[in-house]
Amino acid sequence: MVGLGRHPRVDGPAGRLKASVAWLGRTVDDRSALDLVRWLGMVLEGERLNRAGLVPIPPAA
């Protein structure tokens, strides 16, 4: 099994994104390009916040 976004035949962020989306069972086409850009932006922002230690801890249930 290949980890999410770690397909051995792709290189660079765009290739890893396409591999991740394919792994999730979706295809990348013109209709979903904006959705992919939004999703990638959220992922990158989440990673940035996590690295900076700014991710809020959710309240206990």
N, C-alpha and C positions, 0 to 999 in steps of 0.2 A: 504494500500500500504506500502511496506517495502522499506525504503531508500536504496540507492545504497550501497552495501557492508555491510548491517546491517541485514542480514537474521538471525532470532532468533535461528536457529539450527546449526549455524557454530561458530567456535571459532578460534582465531588466525589469523595471516595475510594471510596464504594460504587459509583458509576457506573463509575469507572475499573477497579475490581476486576471488576465484571461484564463489562466490555468485554474485559479481559485474559483472563478465563476463557472467554468466547465465542470469542476469537481463538485460544485453545488447543484449541478444539473440544469443550468441555464445556458442559453447561447447569447453571445454578444452580437447584437445587430444595431442598426441605426435607431430603432425605437427605444432601445434601452441605454443608449450612450449617456444621456443626461442622468439617468438613475445610477449608472456606474460611477459617474463623476461625483455625484452626491455621496454615494456609499464610500468611495475611496477617501473623500474629504473627511467624512465622519471617522473612518478608521485611522487616518493620519492624525487627526486632532485628538482622538482618544489615546493614541500612542504617545503623542507629545505631552498630554496632561499626565499620563501615567508615569512617564520618565521624570517629569518635573515634580511628582509627588502631590499633584493637585486633584487627584481623583477622589471625590467625596465618598466616604464610607456610608453605605445605605443604613437607615435606621433598622433596629432589630424589630422583628415582627411580633 
